[in-house]
Amino acid sequence: MAEGCLFCKIASGELESSIVYEDDLCVAFHDINPQAPTHVLVIPRKHIPGMGELEESDRDLLGHLMLIASEIAWMEGIDEAGFRTVINWGHDGGMEVPHLHLHVLGGRTMSWPPG
């Protein structure tokens, strides 16, 4: 846990959130500023500031986050119509909290390009 990290505080239970899934490796909760009817964040419990700090040992964790994203899409009822997963990285990429997280967005048609 990184001191002062908002997502670490959510993962540890120090801050309340609308959690929809949790296990030993990750926590998923509804985004407080949703960009789609369904907008869930999937965060690893391990503090990883972003894509640039990933290590080879995080390979299985990233796969787990993707599998959980798919499960959340099913739980939220957006799996059949389709959904989008996004990992923002850095200021220009739109990252607001420096803790690796995956967005699961759905419930409406997504446009392209996204930004």
C-alpha positions in Angstrom: 0.0 0.0 0.0 1.3 3.4 -1.0 0.8 6.1 1.6 -1.8 8.6 0.4 -3.0 6.6 -2.6 -6.8 6.8 -3.0 -7.1 3.4 -4.6 -4.9 1.7 -2.0 -7.2 3.1 0.7 -10.2 1.7 -1.2 -8.5 -1.7 -1.7 -7.6 -1.9 2.1 -11.2 -0.9 3.1 -10.0 2.3 4.7 -12.3 4.3 2.3 -15.8 3.1 1.4 -16.7 2.5 -2.2 -19.5 0.7 -4.1 -17.5 -2.5 -4.4 -18.9 -5.0 -6.9 -16.1 -7.6 -6.7 -13.1 -8.4 -4.6 -10.6 -11.2 -4.2 -7.0 -11.5 -2.9 -5.5 -9.8 -6.0 -8.0 -7.1 -6.9 -11.0 -4.9 -6.1 -13.7 -3.6 -8.5 -16.0 -0.8 -7.8 -18.3 1.7 -9.6 -16.5 4.9 -10.8 -17.7 8.0 -8.9 -17.6 9.9 -12.2 -19.1 7.4 -14.7 -18.5 8.0 -18.4 -21.1 5.3 -19.4 -24.2 3.8 -17.8 -21.9 1.0 -16.5 -18.4 2.2 -15.4 -16.5 -0.1 -13.1 -12.8 0.3 -12.1 -10.8 -2.9 -11.5 -7.7 -2.2 -9.4 -4.9 -4.5 -8.2 -4.4 -4.6 -4.5 -0.7 -4.3 -5.2 0.2 -0.6 -5.7 1.6 -0.2 -9.2 1.7 3.5 -10.2 1.1 2.8 -13.8 2.1 0.9 -17.0 5.6 2.2 -16.8 6.2 0.4 -13.5 5.0 -3.0 -14.5 7.4 -5.9 -14.0 7.6 -9.3 -15.5 6.3 -10.7 -12.3 3.0 -8.7 -12.9 2.1 -10.7 -16.0 -0.3 -13.1 -14.2 -1.9 -10.2 -12.3 -2.7 -8.3 -15.5 -4.3 -11.4 -17.0 -6.3 -11.8 -13.8 -7.5 -8.2 -14.1 -8.7 -8.8 -17.7 -10.5 -12.0 -16.6 -12.2 -10.1 -13.8 -13.2 -7.4 -16.2 -15.0 -10.0 -18.3 -16.7 -11.4 -15.3 -17.8 -7.9 -14.2 -19.3 -7.3 -17.7 -21.3 -10.5 -17.2 -22.4 -9.4 -13.7 -23.4 -6.0 -14.9 -25.3 -7.4 -17.9 -23.2 -5.8 -20.6 -21.4 -8.8 -21.8 -23.7 -9.7 -24.7 -24.2 -6.2 -26.1 -20.4 -5.4 -25.7 -18.2 -3.4 -23.6 -14.9 -1.5 -23.6 -11.9 -2.0 -21.3 -9.4 0.8 -21.0 -6.1 1.4 -19.1 -5.1 5.0 -19.1 -1.5 5.8 -18.6 0.1 9.2 -17.8 -1.2 12.7 -18.0 -1.8 12.7 -21.7 -3.5 9.3 -21.5 -6.1 10.6 -19.0 -4.8 8.9 -15.9 -6.1 10.7 -12.8 -5.1 8.4 -10.0 -1.5 7.1 -10.1 -2.5 3.5 -9.4 -2.9 1.1 -12.3 -6.6 0.5 -13.0 -8.7 -0.9 -15.7 -12.0 0.7 -16.7 -15.0 -1.5 -17.8 -17.4 0.7 -19.7 -20.7 -0.3 -21.3 -24.4 0.1 -21.4 -24.2 2.4 -24.5 -22.7 2.3 -28.0 -19.0 3.4 -27.8 -17.7 5.7 -30.5 -14.2 5.6 -32.1 -11.8 7.2 -31.8 -12.4 7.3 -28.0 -10.8 10.5 -27.1 
